[in-house]
Amino acid sequence: MSAWFFEALMLLAFGCSWPASIAKSLRTRFVRGKSPTFMVIVLAGYLCGIVHKLLNPPGAEAGFLAGHVLWLYVLDMALVGFDLALYVLFRKNAEPRAA
């Protein structure tokens, strides 16, 4: 198996967690417990991955997946950025009441 395959799986796995976090923030409009520092660190990590891919593009023999891993970084970065924006938007909201 190619390293590109496992890199894509890693990005897909990490990317699956952000929609759940975003959905919870949108549903409850409450973000206590989320760490903006953590999200900024994750964004920086994805940015480093993007820069790496731009500086070291895959060769023609690498295949379809290798050429598209960059877009998984961009998608994950967009999800984290959106979650961070929700944090900024909802950070002063009071805790929701228990039903």
C-alpha positions in Angstrom: 0.0 0.0 0.0 1.1 3.5 -0.7 1.8 6.1 2.0 -0.7 8.3 0.1 -3.5 5.9 0.9 -2.8 5.9 4.6 -2.4 9.7 4.6 -5.8 10.0 3.0 -7.3 7.6 5.5 -5.8 9.7 8.4 -7.3 12.9 6.9 -10.7 11.3 6.4 -10.7 10.0 10.0 -9.8 13.4 11.4 -12.2 15.1 9.1 -15.1 12.9 10.3 -15.0 14.3 13.8 -15.4 18.0 12.8 -18.9 17.8 11.3 -20.2 16.3 14.6 -18.6 19.1 16.6 -20.0 21.7 14.2 -23.5 20.2 14.3 -23.5 20.2 18.1 -22.4 23.8 18.2 -25.1 24.8 15.7 -27.8 22.8 17.5 -27.0 24.0 21.1 -25.4 27.4 20.3 -23.0 26.6 23.1 -19.3 25.9 22.9 -18.0 25.6 26.5 -15.4 22.9 26.7 -14.0 23.6 23.3 -10.5 24.9 23.0 -9.8 27.6 20.5 -6.1 27.1 21.2 -6.4 23.5 20.2 -8.3 24.4 17.0 -5.6 27.0 16.0 -2.9 24.3 16.6 -4.8 21.9 14.4 -5.3 24.6 11.7 -1.5 25.2 11.8 -0.9 21.5 11.4 -3.2 21.3 8.4 -1.5 24.4 6.9 1.9 22.7 7.3 0.5 19.7 5.5 -0.7 21.9 2.7 2.6 23.6 2.4 4.4 20.3 2.3 2.2 19.0 -0.5 2.7 22.2 -2.5 6.5 22.1 -2.0 6.7 18.3 -2.7 4.0 17.5 -5.3 3.5 13.8 -6.1 5.0 12.4 -9.3 3.0 11.3 -12.2 3.4 7.6 -11.1 1.9 8.3 -7.7 -1.7 7.8 -8.9 -5.0 9.5 -8.5 -5.2 9.6 -4.7 -1.8 11.2 -4.3 -2.9 14.1 -6.4 -6.0 14.7 -4.4 -4.7 14.4 -0.8 -4.1 18.2 -0.8 -7.9 18.7 -1.1 -8.5 16.6 2.0 -6.2 18.9 3.9 -8.1 21.9 2.5 -11.5 20.4 3.4 -10.3 19.5 7.0 -8.9 22.9 7.4 -12.2 24.5 6.3 -14.1 22.4 8.8 -11.8 23.4 11.7 -11.9 27.0 10.6 -15.7 26.9 10.6 -15.8 25.3 14.0 -13.4 28.0 15.3 -15.7 30.7 13.8 -18.7 29.1 15.7 -16.6 29.2 18.9 -16.1 33.0 18.4 -19.7 33.5 17.6 -21.2 31.5 20.5 -18.5 31.9 23.2 -20.5 34.2 25.3 -23.8 32.3 25.2 -25.1 30.9 28.4 -25.1 27.2 29.1 -28.3 25.6 27.7 -30.8 24.4 30.3 -31.4 20.7 30.9 -34.7 19.4 29.6 
